[in-house]
Amino acid sequence: MAKLYFRYGAMNSGKSTALIQVAHNYEERGQRVLIVKPAVDTKSPAVLSRIGVDREVDLVAGPEVAVRERILAGREVDCVLVDEAQFLAPEQVDDLFRLAVQDGVPVIAYGLRSDFRTRGFPGSIRLMELAHSIEELKTICRCGRKAILNARTVDGRFTQSGDQVAIDGSVGGEIGYESMCGGCYIRELGWTP
């Protein structure tokens, strides 16, 4: 039986790079891969890795797109890979689960578990509920500990305000993100006991 996999990690943990490597592995063995990316990620119509390797996306899905139907429409596919899966609508995650269980197509979704306020993204929450396998991809904080959170900066200052999704300059200033351990995250935000 095919499975739905969720591979999550803080920013800079190599999620997009891992997706590109998995696609290469399937294709090297003559398998057909379909790569999906939610439309809300407007940085690029491709999967972009921070190490400079990119990959074309086969399906850019807005929140209204029935991904299972679109994936199966006239194509044969051996594996579906999803970049930025946190931006999927819960119903789209349901579609991916059905694609694995009913249609026998393995689905590997890569994404963040939570936002800069430590709140789960709707797509990630649903993936945590449905995925057959959940795997954490690890990276490190500036202090050397394991990073588990993503902090947002606007014009170089850490913030806890703003919309859950803000890509590039959509918040009226220069936006940045940093993966952090819990201790550094708390210190940067000035949380007190």
Long-range contacts (C-beta under 8 A, 24 or more apart in sequence): 1-100, 1-101, 1-104, 2-100, 2-101, 2-103, 2-104, 2-105, 2-106, 2-107, 3-100, 3-106, 3-107, 3-131, 3-132, 3-133, 4-96, 4-97, 4-99, 4-100, 4-101, 4-107, 4-109, 4-127, 4-130, 4-131, 4-132, 4-133, 5-106, 5-107, 5-108, 5-109, 5-131, 5-132, 5-133, 5-134, 5-135, 6-85, 6-109, 6-111, 6-124, 6-127, 6-128, 6-131, 6-133, 6-134, 6-135, 7-108, 7-109, 7-110, 7-134, 7-135, 7-136, 7-137, 8-110, 8-111, 8-112, 8-113, 8-124, 8-127, 8-134, 8-135, 8-136, 8-137, 9-112, 9-113, 9-136, 9-137, 9-138, 9-139, 10-112, 10-139, 10-147, 10-148, 10-149, 10-150, 10-179, 10-180, 11-112, 11-139, 11-147, 11-150, 11-177, 11-178, 11-179, 12-50, 12-139, 12-147, 12-179, 13-137, 13-138, 13-139, 13-147, 13-179, 14-49, 14-137, 14-139, 15-83, 15-110, 15-111, 15-137, 16-47, 16-48, 16-49, 16-50, 16-83, 16-110, 17-49, 17-50, 17-51, 17-53, 18-110, 18-137, 19-47, 19-55, 19-81, 19-83, 19-108, 19-110, 20-47, 20-49, 20-53, 20-54, 20-55, 22-79, 22-81, 22-108, 23-55, 23-81, 26-78, 26-79, 31-78, 31-79, 32-75, 32-76, 32-77, 32-78, 32-79, 33-77, 33-78, 33-79, 33-80, 33-81, 34-58, 34-59, 34-71, 34-75, 34-77, 34-79, 34-80, 34-81, 35-59, 35-80, 35-81, 35-82, 35-83, 36-60, 36-61, 36-67, 36-71, 36-80, 36-81, 36-82, 36-83, 37-61, 37-82, 37-83, 37-84, 38-62, 38-63, 38-84, 38-85, 38-87, 38-88, 38-92, 38-123, 39-63, 39-65, 40-84, 40-87, 40-165, 40-167, 41-83, 41-84, 41-87, 41-167, 42-167, 42-168, 43-167, 43-168, 47-83, 57-83, 61-88, 61-92, 63-89, 63-92, 65-92, 66-92, 66-95, 67-92, 67-95, 67-96, 67-99, 68-95, 68-96, 68-98, 68-99, 68-103, 69-95, 71-99, 71-105, 72-99, 72-103, 77-105, 78-105, 78-106, 79-105, 79-106, 79-107, 79-108, 80-105, 80-106, 80-107, 80-108, 81-107, 81-108, 81-109, 81-110, 82-107, 82-108, 82-109, 82-110, 82-111, 83-110, 83-111, 84-110, 84-111, 85-109, 85-110, 85-111, 85-123, 85-124, 85-127, 86-111, 86-112, 86-113, 86-121, 86-123, 86-124, 87-111, 87-121, 87-123, 87-165, 88-122, 88-123, 88-126, 88-127, 89-122, 89-123, 90-122, 90-123, 90-125, 90-126, 92-123, 93-123, 93-126, 93-127, 93-130, 94-126, 94-130, 97-130, 100-132, 110-137, 112-150, 114-149, 114-150, 115-150, 115-164, 115-165, 116-150, 116-151, 116-152, 116-159, 116-160, 116-162, 116-177, 117-160, 117-164, 118-149, 118-185, 119-164, 121-164, 139-179, 140-179, 141-179, 141-180, 141-181, 141-184, 142-178, 142-180, 142-184, 143-181, 143-183, 143-184, 145-181, 145-183, 145-184, 146-181, 147-179, 147-180, 147-181, 148-180, 148-181, 148-182, 149-179, 149-180, 149-181, 149-182, 149-185, 150-177, 150-178, 150-179, 150-180, 151-177, 151-178, 151-179, 151-180, 151-185, 151-188, 151-189, 152-176, 152-177, 153-177, 153-178, 158-188, 158-189, 160-189
